[in-house]
Amino acid sequence: MSIQEKLKHELKAVVLVTLFFAAWLGVLMGLKVLILEDYQIRFGSVSAVLIGALILAKVVLILEHVSLGSWLRNQPVLVDVILRTLLYAFGTLVVILLEKAFESRHEEGGLGPALMKVFQHRDMPHVWANTICVTGALLFYNLLSALNRHLGTGGLARVFLSPPGNTRTS
């Protein structure tokens, strides 16, 4: 495979996974807009959704190539899916908590004190909501990724884009 073909393949993967996560994050943003509308609070940033989806997509695509250990090869695929989802979800929570600490560093007298008080931050319910939603997206992505590996190249497309009964994988 030439460098141009590799770049094209990588770009296609990033675009598709970014769109996947953008849909999930867009739903989360839409729910927040609907809930906050009741309190007449304006919220929403499509650019934040797209940037978040792009970052999440690139990180997940990179981490897919990281081995979680040889013992995992002897485990059911579901173990890999659950373990990756939990690890990615924990990473998501850490990043969001660091973001909240960074935002409140001036009010708290520095990043250290802000990190110590991050769980008392006024936005913690939003942190948990974001983490839960992203974890759902990660779980669904990891399940689809495992199915795609099992079905082979184009397997998911054959299953979901073919009429019923025409989805043979061999």
BARODO-549902 format. One record per residue (C-alpha): residue number from 0; residue in one letter; x negated, y, z negated. Coordinates in steps of 0.02 Angstrom, whole numbers, plus 50000, padded with zeros to 5 digits. Example, Ala and Ser with C-alpha at 12.3 -4.5 7.8 and 13.67 -1.06 7.14 Angstrom:
<atoms>
+-----+-----+-------+-------+-------+
!   n ! res !     x !     y !     z !
+-----+-----+-------+-------+-------+
!   0 !   a ! 49385 ! 49775 ! 49610 !
!   1 !   s ! 49316 ! 49947 ! 49643 !
+-----+-----+-------+-------+-------+
</atoms>
This chain:
<atoms>
+-----+-----+-------+-------+-------+
!   n ! res !     x !     y !     z !
+-----+-----+-------+-------+-------+
!   0 !   m ! 50000 ! 50000 ! 50000 !
!   1 !   s ! 49928 ! 50168 ! 50051 !
!   2 !   i ! 49914 ! 50317 ! 49935 !
!   3 !   q ! 50054 ! 50404 ! 50030 !
!   4 !   e ! 50168 ! 50252 ! 50007 !
!   5 !   k ! 50124 ! 50242 ! 49822 !
!   6 !   l ! 50163 ! 50427 ! 49798 !
!   7 !   k ! 50328 ! 50406 ! 49891 !
!   8 !   h ! 50373 ! 50255 ! 49783 !
!   9 !   e ! 50325 ! 50349 ! 49623 !
!  10 !   l ! 50422 ! 50504 ! 49673 !
!  11 !   k ! 50576 ! 50400 ! 49713 !
!  12 !   a ! 50565 ! 50313 ! 49543 !
!  13 !   v ! 50546 ! 50479 ! 49450 !
!  14 !   v ! 50693 ! 50557 ! 49543 !
!  15 !   l ! 50809 ! 50408 ! 49513 !
!  16 !   v ! 50765 ! 50390 ! 49329 !
!  17 !   t ! 50776 ! 50579 ! 49304 !
!  18 !   l ! 50951 ! 50577 ! 49380 !
!  19 !   f ! 50998 ! 50433 ! 49265 !
!  20 !   f ! 50942 ! 50526 ! 49109 !
!  21 !   a ! 51011 ! 50692 ! 49173 !
!  22 !   a ! 51183 ! 50610 ! 49183 !
!  23 !   w ! 51170 ! 50551 ! 49002 !
!  24 !   l ! 51103 ! 50716 ! 48938 !
!  25 !   g ! 51232 ! 50809 ! 49041 !
!  26 !   v ! 51371 ! 50711 ! 48956 !
!  27 !   l ! 51293 ! 50752 ! 48786 !
!  28 !   m ! 51285 ! 50936 ! 48831 !
!  29 !   g ! 51464 ! 50931 ! 48895 !
!  30 !   l ! 51524 ! 50855 ! 48732 !
!  31 !   k ! 51432 ! 50988 ! 48633 !
!  32 !   v ! 51509 ! 51125 ! 48740 !
!  33 !   l ! 51683 ! 51054 ! 48711 !
!  34 !   i ! 51658 ! 51036 ! 48523 !
!  35 !   l ! 51578 ! 51207 ! 48500 !
!  36 !   e ! 51712 ! 51291 ! 48606 !
!  37 !   d ! 51832 ! 51259 ! 48462 !
!  38 !   y ! 51722 ! 51375 ! 48358 !
!  39 !   q ! 51700 ! 51498 ! 48502 !
!  40 !   i ! 51513 ! 51461 ! 48509 !
!  41 !   r ! 51436 ! 51467 ! 48682 !
!  42 !   f ! 51312 ! 51329 ! 48715 !
!  43 !   g ! 51233 ! 51251 ! 48866 !
!  44 !   s ! 51082 ! 51252 ! 48974 !
!  45 !   v ! 51076 ! 51148 ! 49131 !
!  46 !   s ! 50891 ! 51185 ! 49148 !
!  47 !   a ! 50858 ! 51112 ! 48975 !
!  48 !   v ! 50952 ! 50955 ! 49025 !
!  49 !   l ! 50852 ! 50937 ! 49186 !
!  50 !   i ! 50685 ! 50970 ! 49102 !
!  51 !   g ! 50727 ! 50850 ! 48960 !
!  52 !   a ! 50781 ! 50717 ! 49085 !
!  53 !   l ! 50622 ! 50739 ! 49188 !
!  54 !   i ! 50510 ! 50724 ! 49035 !
!  55 !   l ! 50607 ! 50575 ! 48968 !
!  56 !   a ! 50602 ! 50490 ! 49139 !
!  57 !   k ! 50415 ! 50513 ! 49161 !
!  58 !   v ! 50376 ! 50452 ! 48985 !
!  59 !   v ! 50487 ! 50298 ! 49005 !
!  60 !   l ! 50412 ! 50257 ! 49176 !
!  61 !   i ! 50237 ! 50266 ! 49102 !
!  62 !   l ! 50282 ! 50165 ! 48947 !
!  63 !   e ! 50360 ! 50027 ! 49055 !
!  64 !   h ! 50182 ! 49982 ! 49104 !
!  65 !   v ! 50122 ! 49970 ! 48924 !
!  66 !   s ! 50115 ! 49794 ! 48855 !
!  67 !   l ! 50193 ! 49771 ! 48684 !
!  68 !   g ! 50088 ! 49617 ! 48650 !
!  69 !   s ! 50063 ! 49441 ! 48716 !
!  70 !   w ! 50184 ! 49368 ! 48589 !
!  71 !   l ! 50325 ! 49460 ! 48679 !
!  72 !   r ! 50300 ! 49356 ! 48838 !
!  73 !   n ! 50367 ! 49204 ! 48744 !
!  74 !   q ! 50521 ! 49296 ! 48681 !
!  75 !   p ! 50689 ! 49319 ! 48766 !
!  76 !   v ! 50699 ! 49475 ! 48875 !
!  77 !   l ! 50826 ! 49547 ! 48753 !
!  78 !   v ! 50689 ! 49559 ! 48621 !
!  79 !   d ! 50585 ! 49666 ! 48739 !
!  80 !   v ! 50736 ! 49775 ! 48778 !
!  81 !   i ! 50778 ! 49802 ! 48594 !
!  82 !   l ! 50597 ! 49830 ! 48542 !
!  83 !   r ! 50566 ! 49957 ! 48681 !
!  84 !   t ! 50729 ! 50045 ! 48643 !
!  85 !   l ! 50687 ! 50059 ! 48458 !
!  86 !   l ! 50510 ! 50121 ! 48493 !
!  87 !   y ! 50569 ! 50249 ! 48621 !
!  88 !   a ! 50710 ! 50304 ! 48505 !
!  89 !   f ! 50587 ! 50328 ! 48362 !
!  90 !   g ! 50475 ! 50430 ! 48478 !
!  91 !   t ! 50626 ! 50534 ! 48529 !
!  92 !   l ! 50670 ! 50569 ! 48347 !
!  93 !   v ! 50490 ! 50618 ! 48307 !
!  94 !   v ! 50482 ! 50738 ! 48455 !
!  95 !   i ! 50649 ! 50819 ! 48411 !
!  96 !   l ! 50597 ! 50837 ! 48228 !
!  97 !   l ! 50431 ! 50915 ! 48280 !
!  98 !   e ! 50527 ! 51035 ! 48393 !
!  99 !   k ! 50639 ! 51088 ! 48248 !
! 100 !   a ! 50489 ! 51110 ! 48134 !
! 101 !   f ! 50401 ! 51214 ! 48267 !
! 102 !   e ! 50557 ! 51323 ! 48287 !
! 103 !   s ! 50566 ! 51357 ! 48099 !
! 104 !   r ! 50379 ! 51374 ! 48065 !
! 105 !   h ! 50390 ! 51564 ! 48043 !
! 106 !   e ! 50536 ! 51556 ! 47922 !
! 107 !   e ! 50451 ! 51419 ! 47820 !
! 108 !   g ! 50276 ! 51495 ! 47815 !
! 109 !   g ! 50189 ! 51380 ! 47939 !
! 110 !   l ! 50207 ! 51214 ! 48027 !
! 111 !   g ! 50159 ! 51110 ! 47874 !
! 112 !   p ! 50296 ! 51179 ! 47762 !
! 113 !   a ! 50419 ! 51172 ! 47908 !
! 114 !   l ! 50379 ! 50987 ! 47932 !
! 115 !   m ! 50410 ! 50957 ! 47747 !
! 116 !   k ! 50583 ! 51036 ! 47759 !
! 117 !   v ! 50632 ! 50971 ! 47930 !
! 118 !   f ! 50764 ! 50851 ! 47862 !
! 119 !   q ! 50849 ! 50998 ! 47776 !
! 120 !   h ! 50855 ! 51095 ! 47940 !
! 121 !   r ! 51025 ! 51168 ! 47981 !
! 122 !   d ! 51026 ! 51077 ! 48149 !
! 123 !   m ! 51000 ! 50901 ! 48079 !
! 124 !   p ! 51174 ! 50842 ! 48133 !
! 125 !   h ! 51127 ! 50895 ! 48310 !
! 126 !   v ! 50960 ! 50805 ! 48294 !
! 127 !   w ! 51049 ! 50644 ! 48246 !
! 128 !   a ! 51179 ! 50666 ! 48384 !
! 129 !   n ! 51043 ! 50695 ! 48514 !
! 130 !   t ! 50942 ! 50547 ! 48452 !
! 131 !   i ! 51094 ! 50431 ! 48453 !
! 132 !   c ! 51144 ! 50484 ! 48629 !
! 133 !   v ! 50967 ! 50468 ! 48697 !
! 134 !   t ! 50951 ! 50298 ! 48612 !
! 135 !   g ! 51108 ! 50242 ! 48703 !
! 136 !   a ! 51034 ! 50304 ! 48867 !
! 137 !   l ! 50870 ! 50215 ! 48829 !
! 138 !   l ! 50958 ! 50052 ! 48786 !
! 139 !   f ! 51061 ! 50058 ! 48945 !
! 140 !   y ! 50906 ! 50102 ! 49048 !
! 141 !   n ! 50804 ! 49962 ! 48970 !
! 142 !   l ! 50945 ! 49837 ! 49003 !
! 143 !   l ! 50958 ! 49891 ! 49185 !
! 144 !   s ! 50770 ! 49888 ! 49203 !
! 145 !   a ! 50761 ! 49710 ! 49137 !
! 146 !   l ! 50902 ! 49657 ! 49254 !
! 147 !   n ! 50814 ! 49739 ! 49401 !
! 148 !   r ! 50652 ! 49646 ! 49362 !
! 149 !   h ! 50749 ! 49483 ! 49352 !
! 150 !   l ! 50847 ! 49512 ! 49513 !
! 151 !   g ! 50697 ! 49576 ! 49611 !
! 152 !   t ! 50676 ! 49729 ! 49721 !
! 153 !   g ! 50846 ! 49798 ! 49769 !
! 154 !   g ! 50936 ! 49674 ! 49657 !
! 155 !   l ! 51038 ! 49802 ! 49562 !
! 156 !   a ! 51084 ! 49891 ! 49722 !
! 157 !   r ! 51145 ! 49725 ! 49796 !
! 158 !   v ! 51249 ! 49690 ! 49640 !
! 159 !   f ! 51328 ! 49862 ! 49622 !
! 160 !   l ! 51339 ! 49919 ! 49802 !
! 161 !   s ! 51402 ! 49759 ! 49883 !
! 162 !   p ! 51582 ! 49700 ! 49887 !
! 163 !   p ! 51626 ! 49567 ! 49758 !
! 164 !   g ! 51568 ! 49395 ! 49813 !
! 165 !   n ! 51428 ! 49464 ! 49921 !
! 166 !   t ! 51297 ! 49486 ! 49785 !
! 167 !   r ! 51189 ! 49333 ! 49807 !
! 168 !   t ! 51012 ! 49368 ! 49749 !
! 169 !   s ! 50927 ! 49232 ! 49851 !
+-----+-----+-------+-------+-------+
</atoms>
